[in-house]
Amino acid sequence: MARAHRERLDPKQREQLATARTVWDFIALFPPNARWAEELPFPEFSGAPVVDVMEEVKSRIGAAETGLRK
């Protein structure tokens, strides 16, 4: 995903990508209409380690659920 969309990464993320080997603890949230085709879609949110971004994840999922109920 990140390698397919380098232009969307901030400088810190590009630096991390340059030295990354294996990602063990990562979360990505995609919009409801995202479709995985030849190229992976870019997530609305991503973060790691998961334990450090759980409040943001919960907030975004809650907002998405509220939006779907309207």
C-alpha positions in Angstrom: 0.0 0.0 0.0 2.6 2.6 1.0 5.0 1.6 -1.8 2.1 2.0 -4.3 1.3 5.5 -3.0 4.6 7.0 -1.9 3.4 10.5 -3.0 0.8 10.5 -0.2 3.3 9.8 2.6 4.8 12.5 4.7 8.6 12.7 5.0 8.7 10.6 8.2 6.6 7.9 6.6 8.8 7.9 3.5 11.9 7.5 5.7 10.3 4.6 7.6 9.3 2.9 4.4 12.9 3.2 3.1 14.2 1.0 6.0 11.1 -1.1 6.6 11.3 -4.9 6.2 8.3 -6.5 7.9 5.4 -4.7 9.6 3.9 -6.6 12.5 1.6 -4.2 14.2 -0.2 -1.9 11.8 -3.8 -0.8 11.2 -5.4 0.8 8.2 -9.0 2.1 7.8 -10.5 2.4 4.3 -13.6 4.2 3.3 -16.7 2.1 2.7 -16.5 2.5 -1.1 -12.8 1.4 -1.3 -12.2 -1.4 -3.8 -9.1 -3.5 -3.9 -8.2 -3.9 -7.6 -4.8 -4.0 -9.4 -3.6 -1.2 -7.1 -4.4 -1.1 -3.4 -6.5 1.8 -2.3 -5.0 4.4 0.0 -6.4 4.3 3.5 -8.2 7.2 5.2 -6.2 6.5 8.3 -3.2 4.3 9.2 -1.0 3.9 12.2 1.3 1.8 14.2 1.7 0.4 16.7 -1.9 -0.4 17.0 -2.0 0.1 20.8 -0.8 3.7 20.3 -3.5 4.7 17.8 -6.6 2.8 19.2 -8.3 6.0 20.5 -8.1 7.5 17.0 -9.3 4.2 15.5 -12.3 4.0 17.8 -13.2 7.7 17.1 -13.1 7.2 13.3 -15.1 3.9 13.4 -17.7 5.6 15.7 -18.0 8.5 13.3 -18.3 6.2 10.3 -21.0 4.2 12.1 -22.9 7.3 12.9 -22.7 8.5 9.3 -24.0 5.2 8.0 -27.0 5.3 10.3 -28.1 8.7 8.9 
